Every structure is written in structure tokens, then in C-alpha cells.
């Protein structure tokens, strides 16, 4: 099915199932989609003046600059039909709301913007749950539906206000709390905890907005029990969701504990931060300015854990803006998404670590020149809390005064290794960096460790060598992409692990097999040429003048480290690298894929990992050779041969099925029922597939003459096939349309379908209803042909 059936089913669902009055529904189509316009007009019966043609911005969906796309058709609900059909404006959201969207995915757009029809078209259907609730419940917005309003009502009761009587500003606060509490309940249920990184930071921001809007509406002025309100509101959200999502009730204790902890913590932050922010705002106004200095915004964040977003929100309420660029510059190290499975220590916000961050100097990194060094233990943490001593078996985080361990940054993962001392062994599995402080994650395998101890830090040399090979290979990969594909290619992300490397880059198209081969060959040529790598520290502006490429996502100080492979690559980079490209050994591309619109990803292996990669494939090749009894170089031809044989066998099988269908159909001729001058034949042909069923129906109709034939089968478990074949006289004189008729019968089996007036196919999901459907078809045909 495609446009006609999709539109018909959308209309049926809206008017028959949800019982929306047809006179309140307005369809829209893409301005150039005459086909959809005609279906709404001719098949559904919508007057032309009520079908709105819209432009590409509103009614043409695309996944990106290139790729599948197509026109849309939408259904709007009219809250005020008394205003008439003249000058309909679907952008007027006080009158109309879009609740149903049909995307007809029928084209592919190439890099030049040309559209070509897709071989396999499809429908992307969307219906807004909350919007449908708003329409059916006849309320002015989503927030006042029974999905959210019970939460809002409870908040209003806690604040001792009446939602219906408060001003719009207070209503906005109530809506923010209702929406956000519902969201955070599900986020915490899914295992997200508040933090200053990634999705944990999103959770923290949402909870903090709830708390702040609670303060704005005076909730804390009402002497609430326990001095926190979010757990009480969460109970309403849990009760609303638990029937569909039982996990929210199972994890009720976890949800409420997380909310109470975050609310309590943020209230303390607010008391300190808001006082300073109000002083800053007053100063800005006195000076006649309208922008809060980025340095002041950063001070609020760095000293008080006051989020930039909250500063912006409060500033906006006062008619001011925030210097975001100045904030980024002052911040130096913005929060980065963690790629590891560990929990990064938040040294600026997390409780007992505030003092630690103030008293410990940034860790000195020795790992560019040393693989082992002695170091003093500055701090030991267990589960994020400072301790003086830790014992064997404990998972700990250790901070040293200096270290040879590389901390994850610039896409390169942290080093592994050991910390050792007198009867002490600690295995280090990861190293992260926060505000210049290196945090070593590990487990004590033997002995005890105490703050102030002197230990020996030794990195895993094999892992470091692998990381170095992969990191330099990543630089060579970017250079090869620029040289062979497009000099404008830029990095969009990277991962340098011990066993592999990943490089994301901006490119509007997929790379061709020949391009990938050339890239691989070029990199291996550079490796074989044994280029020395040169490292230099210089001013940022000087590095830019030399043509150094910046690494994605990195913030740079006035002095930068530059990695130079003379004549090949020049990049700003703080990572570890080989001294000579020959140390990489070999480079092999594993895959090239698209990860989002305009962004491609190459995954590859280098050095020792190439041997591991090839060993796996060698084993597969040997196994296939043994199975097919051919040499490795003959496997491809053997598979091609087998595919040809399989195709031929399938053709033979299809022919046999056709013959079987015809044989079965011949036996059915005598079972046809006469209805006046017409013949009616309805039968179940067992497990015949759809194609054979159609052949049989056509053959029977031709042999019976003026007739109506309906056949059904169950080709596989849970699947129903139906075919209707009508003679011309049945179409013209009796007005029976095969597509419409068989579509109605298929609904009995939980399906649908359609086709030409004289021949149509349909399908269903409920095989147990096939007999009932065929009986209904026979009765309807006999009645219609009398």
C-alpha cells in the first residue's frame, strides 16, 4: 500500500475509531503533491477549499542534506469551525492543532539535490498521543490533559494556589514542574543519576529547573514537610505511569531518594549563587549595560556550581543577556561527555570534594618522556568520598602529585598499569582528568594505601604502544582523507583505544570502495617510508600560521603542543604518539559508515591489532575453504556459483508452485455457485503463497467467465493472504471493486489491502479468522450479484 490506503486508514482511525467530527478536520498536502490532493478530494470527499497546500518547510520531510525524503500530508483539528472555511491559516495555533502526519517516503536526494524515485517506497506515520488527548478531552493545551494535569494540580495544592486563577507566569512555572517531574521519574528509572557529564547533566538541569520554579511559585514558603517537595510530586507521576511502566513503582525508593538528594543540594547552591547573581545584575544595570560578563557567569559556575543555563534564564527575566563566548573562554575546560562506564568525579560540585579541588594543584604529566616514576599520593577516594586509608579489595580513585599515566582526552583513552609500593599493588584500569587533576581508577590487589604515601607508578607499556600507534594512525587517516577525497574534510570526533581507532568526519557522501583502498594504501606507504614524528610547543597563533589542524572538541591555551609528520600531517594534539611511522607496522580499514546526516565514520586497526583482525578472518576463510573444498582464492567464485544454483532452484520451485496452484484451481471449478448470470467461487487454498494464489484466482475467473472469485490461504504462521478477481461485468454492472471489496474482508483478519478494480490482493495477521472472512466474502458477493 502507499498514499491512498495510508490516507484512508488515517481518516478511518480519526473519524471511526476516535470519532472526531469530519467537519472539524482539515488536511494539508505538499504544494506539488497533486496525487495526495486528489486522494483527499476524490476518495475521502474533502472539499478543495479545505485541503491546504503547504510549502517545503512544512510539508516535505528529509533526513538530511541527502538521503530518503518525501512529501507529507497532515491532519489538523479545528477548535473553532464556526469561523468558517475562508482564509484558513493552519499556523494559527489558537484555532488549529496538527495531530496526524503521513510522510510519503518516495524519493532519494543526492549530493547535487536531485530527486530520484525510491525502488521501495514507504510510509512514516506519526500521531501525537498528548495532542490526541488534548483534542478528545477538549482542553486548551497538553499540560491540562490527564497525562500531566494531576501533577500540576498537586504542585498547586502544595503552593496553596489555584491553577485556574493564577497569572500566566505562574502557570508557566506549574507547567515546567509538571513536565519536568514526569521526565526525571523515567530518566532515574532508566538508571540515570545526576552528574556534571552527559545525560546525568541533563537530569541535573531538569531537577534544578523544577526546584527553582518551585521557589518562584512560593512552594517553600508554605512550610512543606521535610523541606523538599519533589518526592511528593514524583509520587503522582509514578502513579500515573505505573500501569504502562511498572518499573517506575519498582524503583520508587531510588527515584525519591535521588530527587531529595538533588533538591537539598541545589537549595544550598541557590542560596549562595542567587545572592551573588542578584548583586551582579544590579551592578550591570547601574552601569547601564545589558550583558552579564562571561567571567562573572563562570565564577558563579566554578565557585558555586551555578549552571550557565540558570544564569541565562534569570538574566533573561531581568531583561539581560549573558556573554556566552566569554564564559567559554574563562571556563577553559568545558564539561565533556564521558565515554567510559565509570562515574567521573565532579571536583567543583560534588559535596566533600569542594575542599579537595581548592587545595590540590593540577597533576603534572610526565608520560611524554617517562613510562615510570615515583609519586606522592595526594588523595584517595572510595565511591567519590575522601578517605585517609584504603585496603585490599577496594575500588578506589587516586590523585597523585605527578604521573606518567595519560588521562583520557582528545579522543585517546587513559593508560592502564600499576601503582606499587611496600607490599602494595594497585591495578589501574582507567585515568580521567577533571580541571587539570588526574584521577586514577583502580582496585587494590594487595596491601593498603594511605594519603601521603610515596608509590611507584608504572604504565602498561604494551597498551601505551598500541594507543600511540592508533593515535598517529588517526592523524595519517585524516591527512589521507584530505588528500584523496576532499581537502575540506574536517574531524567530527574520534576514539583512540588500545585495540582499535575510530575517526568521524564531515562528508556529504559515503566513500567508494576504490577511495577506501587508496586511503589504506597511502597510509601504509607513509608507514613504510618511516617518517619521524616531531613534537613542538609553540604559540597558538604560530601553530595556526604553520597550518596545524585543531583536534575536535579541544580547548586550547595560548601555548599548544604540535605533532608534525613532516610533509604528511601537522596537528595540534596533546596525545601520545610513535616516534617514527614505521612503529605503526600496518594499517587496515575495517568499516566506513554514515552515523548522521553529513557525518561519516571510519573504524580501523593498526599495529598488533591488524594481526588479530586478520587471524579471525583467516580462520573464517580456512573454514569456508574446507566446507566448499576449494582454495581460498576460489571461495568467491564458489559462492557465486552456489547463489546461481539457488536462484535456479527457487525458480523451479516457483514453477512447481504455480502448477500446483493451477491443479488445485481446476478441481474447484465444479464448486462455483451460480447467482443469476454470474458465478461465485470462494475457497481456502491451504498454505499457497501470495503469488501462486493470485495466479489461481486469475485462472479460475477466466475459466468461469462472468464471475467473482475470492481465494484465501495461510502461507506461514500468523499470516493471511487474500485475492479477489472480478470479471468486467461484475465491475461495471454490479459496481463491485476488487480492491475495496478485498480490503474490507481483510479487516476481519486484522489486515488490509487493495489493487485494481478487477484484481486485488490483501493480507492479514489473524489466521484464525480466515474461515470467518471467507464466509463473509461469499455472503457479500451473493447478495451483491443477485
ZAMARGU-4260 file (C-alpha; in steps of 0.2 Angstrom, whole numbers, plus 5000, padded with zeros to 4 digits):
<rodrens>
0) 5000/5000/5000 | 5005/5018/4998 | 4997/5035/4998 | 4979/5030/4995 | 4977/5017/5008
5) 4988/5027/5021 | 4977/5042/5019 | 4961/5031/5020 | 4967/5022/5036 | 4972/5039/5044
10) 4955/5046/5041 | 4946/5030/5047 | 4956/5030/5063 | 4952/5048/5066 | 4934/5048/5062
15) 4928/5030/5065 | 4939/5025/5080 | 4942/5042/5089 | 4926/5048/5082 | 4932/5065/5078
20) 4919/5075/5068 | 4924/5076/5050 | 4919/5094/5048 | 4932/5098/5061 | 4947/5090/5052
25) 4957/5100/5039 | 4971/5090/5029 | 4986/5098/5022 | 4997/5092/5007 | 5014/5097/5000
30) 5010/5110/4987 | 5017/5100/4972 | 5009/5083/4978 | 4993/5083/4966 | 4991/5064/4969
35) 4988/5066/4988 | 4977/5081/4985 | 4966/5071/4973 | 4965/5057/4985 | 4959/5068/4999
40) 4946/5076/4987 | 4940/5061/4977 | 4942/5046/4989 | 4939/5055/5006 | 4927/5068/4999
45) 4935/5084/5007 | 4931/5100/4998 | 4945/5108/4988 | 4945/5124/4998 | 4948/5114/5014
50) 4963/5105/5008 | 4978/5116/5011 | 4993/5116/5000 | 5009/5119/5011 | 5027/5123/5006
55) 5043/5113/5008 | 5047/5119/5025 | 5030/5112/5032 | 5026/5098/5021 | 5042/5090/5014
60) 5052/5078/5026 | 5070/5074/5023 | 5083/5065/5034 | 5097/5077/5030 | 5105/5086/5015
65) 5105/5069/5006 | 5095/5053/5008 | 5077/5047/5008 | 5064/5060/5008 | 5046/5064/5003
70) 5031/5075/5004 | 5020/5075/5019 | 5001/5075/5022 | 4995/5081/5039 | 4978/5082/5048
75) 4973/5097/5059 | 4959/5098/5071 | 4949/5114/5071 | 4944/5120/5088 | 4933/5134/5081
80) 4924/5128/5065 | 4912/5142/5067 | 4925/5154/5060 | 4921/5146/5043 | 4932/5140/5029
85) 4938/5157/5022 | 4956/5161/5024 | 4961/5146/5033 | 4978/5148/5042 | 4985/5132/5049
90) 4998/5142/5058 | 4985/5149/5069 | 4988/5138/5084 | 4974/5146/5094 | 4962/5138/5081
95) 4971/5123/5074 | 4982/5109/5080 | 4991/5096/5070 | 4989/5078/5077 | 4992/5066/5062
100) 5007/5066/5050 | 5010/5055/5035 | 5027/5056/5027 | 5027/5048/5009 | 5045/5042/5008
105) 5046/5041/4989 | 5062/5050/4984 | 5081/5049/4987 | 5090/5066/4986 | 5108/5065/4980
110) 5123/5077/4984 | 5118/5089/4970 | 5100/5090/4976 | 5092/5079/4963 | 5077/5068/4967
115) 5075/5050/4961 | 5061/5038/4965 | 5065/5025/4978 | 5063/5007/4972 | 5054/5003/4989
120) 5043/5017/4995 | 5036/5018/5012 | 5026/5027/5025 | 5032/5036/5040 | 5016/5039/5051
125) 5015/5049/5067 | 5001/5053/5079 | 5003/5064/5094 | 4997/5055/5110 | 4996/5070/5120
130) 4989/5080/5106 | 4975/5067/5104 | 4972/5068/5122 | 4970/5087/5121 | 4958/5085/5107
135) 4947/5071/5115 | 4947/5079/5132 | 4944/5097/5125 | 4957/5106/5135 | 4967/5121/5129
140) 4984/5113/5129 | 4994/5096/5133 | 4998/5101/5151 | 4979/5101/5155 | 4976/5083/5149
145) 4975/5069/5162 | 4993/5064/5157 | 5001/5079/5166 | 4987/5090/5175 | 4986/5079/5190
150) 5004/5083/5194 | 5001/5101/5191 | 4986/5101/5202 | 4996/5093/5216 | 5010/5106/5214
155) 4997/5120/5215 | 4990/5112/5231 | 5007/5112/5239 | 5009/5130/5235 | 4992/5134/5240
160) 4987/5142/5224 | 4973/5139/5211 | 4979/5135/5194 | 4963/5142/5186 | 4966/5159/5195
165) 4985/5162/5194 | 4993/5173/5181 | 5002/5166/5165 | 5019/5167/5173 | 5014/5156/5187
170) 5005/5144/5175 | 5022/5143/5166 | 5031/5138/5182 | 5017/5125/5186 | 5019/5118/5168
175) 5038/5117/5169 | 5037/5107/5185 | 5023/5095/5179 | 5033/5091/5163 | 5050/5090/5170
180) 5045/5079/5185 | 5037/5067/5173 | 5053/5066/5163 | 5065/5064/5178 | 5055/5050/5185
185) 5058/5040/5169 | 5076/5045/5167 | 5080/5039/5185 | 5070/5023/5182 | 5081/5020/5167
190) 5097/5021/5178 | 5102/5039/5175 | 5110/5048/5190 | 5113/5067/5192 | 5131/5072/5187
195) 5140/5085/5178 | 5143/5075/5162 | 5132/5068/5148 | 5114/5063/5152 | 5117/5064/5170
200) 5120/5083/5167 | 5103/5084/5158 | 5095/5076/5173 | 5103/5088/5185 | 5097/5103/5174
205) 5079/5097/5174 | 5078/5094/5193 | 5086/5111/5196 | 5073/5119/5185 | 5059/5111/5195
210) 5067/5117/5211 | 5069/5134/5205 | 5051/5136/5198 | 5045/5128/5215 | 5053/5143/5223
215) 5046/5155/5211 | 5028/5150/5215 | 5031/5150/5234 | 5031/5132/5237 | 5045/5133/5251
220) 5035/5147/5259 | 5021/5135/5264 | 5031/5125/5277 | 5031/5109/5267 | 5035/5093/5277
225) 5054/5088/5276 | 5058/5105/5267 | 5058/5096/5250 | 5044/5094/5238 | 5050/5084/5223
230) 5047/5067/5230 | 5029/5071/5234 | 5026/5077/5216 | 5036/5061/5209 | 5023/5050/5218
235) 5009/5057/5207 | 5020/5055/5191 | 5023/5037/5197 | 5005/5033/5200 | 5000/5040/5183
240) 5014/5029/5174 | 5015/5013/5184 | 5001/5004/5174 | 5011/5006/5157 | 5028/5007/5165
245) 5029/4995/5181 | 5047/4999/5183 | 5043/5016/5190 | 5035/5009/5205 | 5048/4996/5207
250) 5061/5009/5208 | 5051/5022/5218 | 5063/5022/5233 | 5078/5026/5221 | 5068/5039/5212
255) 5063/5049/5228 | 5080/5047/5236 | 5089/5054/5220 | 5076/5069/5220 | 5078/5073/5238
260) 5097/5072/5237 | 5097/5084/5222 | 5084/5096/5228 | 5093/5098/5245 | 5110/5100/5237
265) 5103/5113/5224 | 5094/5123/5238 | 5111/5126/5246 | 5118/5131/5229 | 5104/5143/5225
270) 5106/5152/5242 | 5124/5156/5238 | 5123/5158/5220 | 5107/5168/5218 | 5113/5181/5231
275) 5129/5184/5221 | 5120/5184/5204 | 5107/5197/5210 | 5122/5208/5215 | 5130/5206/5198
280) 5113/5210/5189 | 5111/5226/5200 | 5129/5231/5195 | 5126/5228/5177 | 5110/5239/5177
285) 5118/5253/5187 | 5132/5253/5173 | 5118/5255/5160 | 5124/5238/5152 | 5113/5224/5146
290) 5126/5210/5146 | 5132/5200/5161 | 5151/5197/5159 | 5156/5179/5154 | 5169/5179/5168
295) 5156/5183/5181 | 5145/5169/5174 | 5160/5157/5175 | 5163/5162/5193 | 5145/5158/5198
300) 5148/5141/5189 | 5165/5137/5196 | 5163/5143/5214 | 5145/5139/5217 | 5141/5126/5205
305) 5128/5138/5197 | 5123/5132/5180 | 5126/5143/5165 | 5108/5139/5159 | 5101/5145/5176
310) 5111/5161/5175 | 5104/5164/5157 | 5086/5161/5162 | 5087/5173/5177 | 5096/5186/5167
315) 5083/5185/5153 | 5069/5188/5166 | 5078/5204/5171 | 5080/5209/5153 | 5098/5205/5151
320) 5109/5193/5141 | 5125/5183/5146 | 5142/5184/5137 | 5142/5165/5132 | 5158/5167/5122
325) 5167/5175/5137 | 5160/5161/5148 | 5168/5148/5137 | 5185/5157/5136 | 5185/5159/5155
330) 5180/5141/5158 | 5195/5133/5149 | 5188/5116/5152 | 5170/5113/5147 | 5161/5098/5153
335) 5164/5084/5141 | 5154/5068/5138 | 5162/5053/5146 | 5165/5038/5135 | 5169/5026/5149
340) 5157/5016/5160 | 5164/5024/5176 | 5157/5039/5185 | 5169/5054/5183 | 5172/5064/5199
345) 5165/5081/5199 | 5178/5091/5208 | 5169/5108/5208 | 5151/5102/5214 | 5151/5086/5222
350) 5150/5088/5241 | 5166/5084/5250 | 5177/5087/5235 | 5175/5106/5235 | 5189/5107/5248
355) 5200/5095/5238 | 5199/5104/5222 | 5204/5120/5231 | 5219/5113/5239 | 5226/5101/5226
360) 5237/5108/5212 | 5234/5102/5194 | 5243/5085/5191 | 5260/5086/5182 | 5260/5074/5167
365) 5277/5065/5165 | 5271/5052/5152 | 5278/5060/5136 | 5295/5056/5142 | 5293/5044/5156
370) 5284/5027/5157 | 5288/5025/5176 | 5290/5037/5190 | 5289/5039/5209 | 5274/5050/5215
375) 5266/5056/5231 | 5248/5051/5235 | 5238/5067/5237 | 5221/5060/5239 | 5212/5043/5240
380) 5193/5042/5236 | 5181/5027/5239 | 5164/5029/5230 | 5168/5048/5227 | 5172/5051/5246
385) 5189/5056/5253 | 5197/5043/5264 | 5214/5043/5273 | 5217/5024/5270 | 5211/5010/5259
390) 5213/4992/5259 | 5215/4977/5248 | 5199/4973/5238 | 5193/4991/5237 | 5189/5000/5221
395) 5197/5017/5223 | 5201/5033/5214 | 5219/5040/5217 | 5226/5058/5214 | 5245/5059/5213
400) 5256/5075/5213 | 5263/5069/5196 | 5261/5054/5185 | 5266/5045/5169 | 5248/5039/5166
405) 5239/5048/5151 | 5222/5054/5156 | 5208/5052/5143 | 5207/5067/5132 | 5207/5072/5114
410) 5199/5055/5110 | 5213/5044/5117 | 5208/5033/5132 | 5218/5033/5148 | 5233/5022/5151
415) 5232/5006/5161 | 5246/5000/5173 | 5250/4998/5191 | 5254/5008/5207 | 5266/4999/5218
420) 5274/5001/5235 | 5280/4992/5250 | 5269/4976/5250 | 5256/4986/5239 | 5249/4983/5222
425) 5235/4993/5214 | 5229/4989/5196 | 5224/5005/5187 | 5211/5002/5174 | 5207/5020/5168
430) 5213/5038/5171 | 5202/5053/5169 | 5205/5072/5170 | 5195/5085/5179 | 5201/5103/5180
435) 5219/5098/5177 | 5218/5084/5191 | 5222/5066/5185 | 5211/5053/5193 | 5217/5036/5193
440) 5203/5022/5194 | 5209/5006/5201 | 5207/4991/5213 | 5219/4987/5227 | 5225/4969/5224
445) 5237/4969/5239 | 5241/4979/5254 | 5235/4996/5260 | 5237/5014/5254 | 5237/5030/5264
450) 5237/5048/5259 | 5254/5055/5259 | 5262/5038/5254 | 5276/5038/5240 | 5272/5025/5227
455) 5279/5019/5210 | 5268/5022/5195 | 5271/5011/5180 | 5260/5011/5164 | 5257/4996/5154
460) 5270/4998/5140 | 5261/4986/5128 | 5244/4996/5129 | 5253/5013/5128 | 5262/5007/5112
465) 5246/5001/5104 | 5237/5018/5109 | 5252/5028/5101 | 5251/5018/5085 | 5232/5020/5084
470) 5234/5039/5088 | 5247/5043/5075 | 5237/5032/5063 | 5222/5043/5066 | 5232/5058/5061
475) 5238/5049/5045 | 5220/5044/5041 | 5214/5062/5042 | 5229/5068/5030 | 5224/5054/5018
480) 5206/5059/5018 | 5210/5077/5014 | 5222/5071/5000 | 5212/5058/4992 | 5194/5063/4995
485) 5192/5081/4999 | 5203/5094/5007 | 5189/5102/5015 | 5185/5086/5026 | 5186/5090/5044
490) 5186/5080/5060 | 5169/5077/5069 | 5175/5065/5083 | 5187/5051/5087 | 5192/5037/5098
495) 5209/5030/5101 | 5208/5014/5110 | 5221/5001/5113 | 5213/4988/5101 | 5206/5000/5088
500) 5203/5018/5081 | 5188/5027/5076 | 5188/5043/5066 | 5172/5053/5062 | 5172/5066/5049
505) 5161/5078/5039 | 5157/5072/5022 | 5141/5073/5012 | 5143/5056/5004 | 5149/5038/5008
510) 5166/5034/5001 | 5168/5022/4987 | 5177/5006/4988 | 5191/5012/4977 | 5194/5028/4988
515) 5195/5017/5004 | 5208/5006/4995 | 5218/5021/4990 | 5217/5029/5008 | 5223/5012/5015
520) 5237/5011/5003 | 5243/5029/5006 | 5243/5027/5024 | 5253/5011/5023 | 5265/5019/5011
525) 5268/5033/5024 | 5271/5020/5037 | 5284/5011/5026 | 5293/5027/5022 | 5297/5028/5041
530) 5293/5046/5044 | 5300/5053/5060 | 5287/5062/5071 | 5292/5079/5078 | 5284/5087/5093
535) 5285/5106/5097 | 5277/5118/5109 | 5273/5135/5102 | 5261/5149/5102 | 5243/5145/5096
540) 5244/5159/5083 | 5261/5152/5077 | 5254/5135/5075 | 5239/5141/5065 | 5250/5150/5053
545) 5260/5134/5051 | 5244/5126/5045 | 5241/5115/5061 | 5224/5106/5061 | 5215/5108/5078
550) 5208/5092/5086 | 5189/5091/5088 | 5181/5097/5104 | 5198/5103/5112 | 5200/5120/5120
555) 5217/5127/5118 | 5228/5139/5129 | 5240/5152/5122 | 5253/5138/5120 | 5250/5122/5111
560) 5258/5106/5108 | 5260/5102/5089 | 5263/5084/5082 | 5271/5085/5065 | 5274/5071/5052
565) 5284/5082/5040 | 5276/5083/5023 | 5261/5072/5029 | 5252/5079/5044 | 5253/5094/5056
570) 5240/5094/5070 | 5238/5102/5087 | 5237/5087/5099 | 5240/5083/5117 | 5240/5064/5115
575) 5254/5051/5114 | 5262/5046/5098 | 5275/5035/5090 | 5292/5042/5086 | 5293/5035/5069
580) 5278/5030/5057 | 5287/5013/5055 | 5282/5009/5073 | 5264/5008/5067 | 5268/4992/5057
585) 5252/4991/5047 | 5235/5000/5045 | 5219/4991/5040 | 5201/4999/5037 | 5188/4989/5045
590) 5172/4999/5040 | 5165/5015/5033 | 5148/5020/5038 | 5136/5035/5040 | 5132/5040/5058
595) 5121/5055/5055 | 5117/5067/5041 | 5133/5073/5033 | 5144/5064/5045 | 5154/5048/5041
600) 5164/5036/5052 | 5179/5025/5048 | 5184/5011/5060 | 5201/5004/5058 | 5215/4994/5067
605) 5234/4997/5067 | 5250/4989/5073 | 5247/4972/5083 | 5228/4974/5081 | 5230/4971/5062
610) 5237/4953/5065 | 5222/4949/5077 | 5210/4956/5065 | 5217/4946/5051 | 5219/4930/5061
615) 5200/4930/5064 | 5196/4932/5045 | 5210/4919/5041 | 5201/4906/5052 | 5184/4910/5043
620) 5192/4908/5026 | 5200/4892/5030 | 5184/4885/5037 | 5175/4891/5021 | 5188/4883/5011
625) 5186/4866/5020 | 5167/4867/5018 | 5167/4871/5000 | 5183/4860/4996 | 5191/4874/4987
630) 5207/4885/4988 | 5205/4902/4997 | 5206/4912/4980 | 5192/4901/4973 | 5179/4904/4988
635) 5171/4919/4979 | 5168/4910/4963 | 5161/4895/4973 | 5149/4906/4982 | 5143/4915/4966
640) 5140/4898/4958 | 5130/4892/4973 | 5120/4908/4973 | 5116/4904/4954 | 5111/4887/4958
645) 5100/4893/4972 | 5092/4905/4961 | 5088/4892/4948 | 5081/4880/4961 | 5070/4894/4968
650) 5063/4897/4950 | 5060/4879/4948 | 5051/4879/4965 | 5040/4894/4960 | 5036/4885/4943
655) 5030/4869/4953 | 5020/4880/4965 | 5012/4888/4950 | 5007/4871/4943 | 5001/4865/4960
660) 4990/4881/4961 | 4983/4878/4944 | 4980/4860/4948 | 4971/4864/4964 | 4961/4878/4955
665) 4955/4865/4941 | 4947/4855/4955 | 4937/4870/4962 | 4928/4874/4946 | 4914/4862/4950
670) 4911/4871/4967 | 4907/4888/4960 | 4889/4894/4965 | 4878/4902/4952 | 4870/4918/4956
675) 4859/4924/4941 | 4871/4925/4926 | 4886/4926/4937 | 4897/4913/4946 | 4904/4915/4963
680) 4919/4905/4970 | 4926/4907/4987 | 4939/4895/4993 | 4953/4891/5006 | 4969/4885/4996
685) 4979/4880/5012 | 4997/4886/5013 | 4998/4893/4995 | 5009/4909/4994 | 5003/4925/4988
690) 5009/4924/4970 | 5003/4907/4967 | 4986/4912/4975 | 4984/4927/4963 | 4988/4915/4948
695) 4975/4903/4953 | 4962/4917/4956 | 4965/4924/4939 | 4964/4907/4930 | 4948/4902/4939
700) 4940/4919/4935 | 4944/4917/4916 | 4938/4899/4916 | 4921/4904/4925 | 4918/4918/4913
705) 4907/4932/4921 | 4911/4928/4939 | 4918/4934/4956 | 4932/4924/4964 | 4940/4926/4981
710) 4953/4914/4987 | 4962/4914/5004 | 4977/4905/5011 | 4989/4904/5026 | 5007/4904/5018
715) 5016/4905/5035 | 5011/4905/5053 | 5001/4920/5058 | 5000/4927/5040 | 4985/4928/5029
720) 4984/4930/5010 | 4968/4935/5001 | 4965/4938/4982 | 4949/4944/4973 | 4947/4943/4954
725) 4931/4950/4946 | 4925/4950/4928 | 4922/4966/4919 | 4903/4964/4920 | 4904/4962/4939
730) 4914/4979/4939 | 4903/4989/4928 | 4885/4982/4931 | 4886/4977/4949 | 4899/4991/4954
735) 4910/4979/4964 | 4928/4985/4965 | 4940/4971/4969 | 4952/4982/4979 | 4939/4990/4990
740) 4930/4973/4992 | 4945/4963/4997 | 4951/4977/5009 | 4935/4976/5019 | 4937/4957/5020
745) 4955/4958/5026 | 4950/4969/5041 | 4941/4953/5048 | 4959/4945/5049 | 4967/4961/5056
750) 4974/4967/5040 | 4970/4977/5024 | 4975/4979/5006 | 4969/4984/4988 | 4973/4984/4970
755) 4965/4986/4953 | 4946/4986/4951 | 4946/4968/4943 | 4961/4961/4953 | 4967/4965/4971
760) 4977/4957/4985 | 4976/4959/5004 | 4984/4952/5019 | 4980/4949/5037 | 4988/4945/5054
765) 4975/4934/5062 | 4975/4917/5053 | 4961/4910/5065 | 4949/4922/5057 | 4952/4916/5039
770) 4936/4905/5038 | 4925/4919/5045 | 4932/4931/5032 | 4929/4919/5018 | 4911/4916/5024
775) 4908/4934/5024 | 4915/4936/5007 | 4904/4923/5000 | 4888/4931/5008 | 4893/4948/5002
780) 4896/4943/4984 | 4880/4933/4983 | 4870/4947/4990 | 4878/4960/4978 | 4876/4949/4962
785) 4858/4945/4965
</rodrens>
